[in-house]
């Protein structure tokens, strides 16, 4: 099997588009289409069921895509095993982190690591917990930190440190705004929540379950910052890490809501692939993460 053609096929399925795959691979769209057709010809099977400009992988196409992702993850792992012999004089470090961690907790650690090892190229990828786990399994990140637990048996999660989360509401409710007393059975406020797959959404769902709110009215947004801004506009309640709302709390744009429970602590995790070779660069950064754990 031609691995170059397989790489293009995997990129097409991952992107869900020939044009986006071409852009990611930095080749022309006709070249991408030609490569997929050649691979289908070599394997004598249809890999993509085409419907006009759209497509979906056929059953053999789905199987090949799964194998392809595993093959290229192993390729990246082999490269890392060799690169580990270079030490810290050169190399690249890709850190994958959930959005809150990437935005608030990692910047000072990344800055310190750069000061210590200025020749190391650093890349920070910020996505939700589910996407970071997928990137780790595909060996696309060297170090991964997430805000939620994972049940995937392929990865190992280790506690990093705990952060405080708070329920917030607008500081000055509008006349028609819904009540924010979450302890009252009659109160049914709107909750501003993150998308499924994020650690904050997982924590919010758990809290709503504890409060006996099985099916509350929600507004879904794409970041914790968006939760803070939406709530500060006078719409409902939101659960966010305190660090995300610290400025708005200090300025009086939002207020913390007493939900009649102890402080909400969320565990943050470092996740890894147990059998993956760890580069010297990743080990050095992990040492900084361990210091953060000790300081917390």
N, C-alpha and C positions, 0 to 999 in steps of 0.2 A: 504494500500500500504506500502511495506517495504521501509522505507526512506533510509536505508543503500544501498539497490539496486538502488534506485533512484539517490542517490549521485554519485554512480559509473557510471550510465548511463549518467548523466549530464557531468561528467568529460570526458567521452569518446567523446561525441559530441563536447564539448569545445575544446578538444585536437585534434580532427579529427583523432585519432589513438588510438588503444587499447594499444599499447606499451607505448606511451607517457602518456596516462592516468594512466597506471600501475605505471610508474615511479613517476608521481606526487602524487599518492595516497600511494606509497611505499608498493605495494602489487604485486603479480605475475600477468603476463599477462593472464595465464589460469584462475586465479581467477576473473579477470575482465570480460573475455569472458563468464564465467559461470554465473556471476551475471546478465549480460545483458540478457542472455537466460532465467534465472529464472524470471526476471521481465517481459519479453515477455510472458512467460508461465502464470504468475499470472494474467496478463491483457488480455490474450488470443488475442494478436494482434502482428503484426510485427512492431517493433520500428525502426529497421535499415534495409534498403535495401542493402544487401551485394552483391558486384560484385568482386569476387576473394578476394584479400586482402583489397580492398577499400570498402567504404560504404558511404551512405548518409541517413540522417533521413527520414523515411517515413512521410506521412502527420500526423498521430497520434503521431509519434515520435517527430516531430517538435513542436506540441502543448504541449506534455509532457515536452520537454526540456524547453520551455518558463515558464511553471508552476514551474518546478523544480528550475530554477534559482531564481524565485520570492520567493519560499519557503525557500531556503537557505540564501537568502538575509535577509528575515525576521528573520531567526534564528540568524544570526550575529547581527542584530539590537537588538533582545531581550537580547543577551549576553551583548552588550554594555550598555543597559539600567541598567542592574544589576551591571556591572562593574563601572558605573558612581558613585556608592555609596562609592567606595574605596578611592576617593580623589586622591591625587598625591603621595601617599606613595608607590604605586606599580602600575603596569599596562603596557600597550603597546600602542604606537602611530604609526600608519601607515600613512605616508604622500605620497600622489600621486601628482606628478607634471610633467608638460611638460618639455622636455629635457633642454631647456635653463634655466628655473627657477631652476630645480634640480641641474644643473651643476654650475651655477654662483650666483644665488641670495639666495638660501636656505642654503648652507653650514655654513655661519656665524650664522644664526638664529638657525640651528640645534645644533651647538656647544654651543651656549649660553643656549639653553633650556636644554641641557645635564648637563651643569654646575649647573644650578638651580635645576634640578630634576634628579640626577644621578641614581635613582632606576627605572626610566621609560625606558623600552626597546623601542628603536626607529628604525623604518624601513622606508627607503625612496625608493619609486617606481618611476622610470623615464620612461615615455612613451610619445607618442604624445597625442595631445589634445583629439582626439576621443576616444582613449583607456583609458585615465584617466576618462573621463565622464562615460564610461561603467563600470569601476571599482567602481566609486562612487555609481552608481545606484545599483550595486551588493553588496554594503556595504563592499567592500574589502579594502577601504581606509577610514580613519577618517577625514582627511583634504585634500582638493583638490585645486590645483592651475593650471591654464591653460593660454595659450597664445592666444587663439582664443575664439570667442563667440560661444555659443551653442544655437540651436533652440529647444532643447529637453524640453518639457513642465514639465518634472518631476524634473528638477533641477532649482535652483535659482543662478544666477550669480551676483556677486557684484564686482565693480571695486577695484583693489588692488593698483597698481601704474603704471605709464607709463615708458616705456623704449624707447630709441632712436634706430632706425634702419638705416643702411647705405647701399648704393649700392657700391660694391667693384669690382675692376678689378686688374689684375696683374700690378705690379708697372712698370715693364719693358716689354712692349708688344713684342712678337716675330715678326719677319718681316712679316710672313704670318697671323698673328692674325687678326681677324675681328675688325672693328672699334668699339669703345666704346662710341661714341657720340650718346646717346639715343634720342637726340632731332632732329636728322637728319632723314628725311623720308626714305633715302636710306640705313640707317644703320639697319642691322638686326642681332644683336649679338646673340650668343648662351647664354641662361640663365641656370645657375646651380640652381636647385630647390629641395626642400624637397618633401617627399611623400605626397599624399593626406591624409587629416586628421590632419596634423600638423598645428600649428598656423602660422609658418613661411611661409608655402605654401599658406595659406589663405591670408596673407599680400602680398606675391609676386603676386598672381593672381590679387588682387585688384590694385596693382601698375601697372601691365602690362595693365590692363583695362584702367587705367587713361592715360597711354602713348599711347593708341591706338594700342597695340600689341595683336591682337586677338588670334593668333596661332603661337607663336614664337617657334623656335627650342630650345629644352630643354635637359638637362642631369639631371636625377633624382638621388639623393643621400639620405642617411639615417640619416644625422645629419647636424647641422649648421657648425660644425667643418669640416665636409667633404666638405661643400660648400667652406669654406675659403681655404682649402688646394687645392681643384680642381682649383679654380680661380687663386690662386697664382702660379699654374703651367702654366698659360697662356691661359686658356680656358674660354672665355666668361665673363659674369657678374653674380653677385649673390647679393641677398638682405638678410642681416643678422643683428641681434642685434649688435650694436657697441661693446658691451662687449665681444662678441664672436671673434671679429677681432682686439681687441685693441692691442694685442702683435704684430701681423703681420703688423698693421698700423704703430706702433711705430718703428718696425725694417725695414720698407720700403719694405716688401714682397708683400704687396697689397696697393692700393691707393683708396681713396674714389672718386666716380664718381659724378660729378655735373649733376643732371637730370633736373635742371631748376625748381625745386619745393622746398617748405619750408621743414624744417627738418621733417622726418617721425617719428611720435610717435605712438607706439603700446600700447594699453591698456592691462594690465595683469589682470586676474580675479581670485577671490576666488569663488568656486562653492560649493553648498551644497544641500542636500535634505531637503526641507522645514519642513517635518513632522518627521524627524529622530531625536531621542534622541541624544544629544551631550554630550560626556563624559567630566568629569572635566579636563582630560589630554588634550583633543582637545581644550577645552575652553582656557586653559592656553597657548597653542601654538598659537591660534588665537589672543591672546593679543599681542604676539610678532609680528605677521603679521600686526596688526593694528599700532604698533609703526613704522614699516617700511613704512607704508602708510603715517604716519604723518611726517616722516623724509624726504620723497621724494618731 
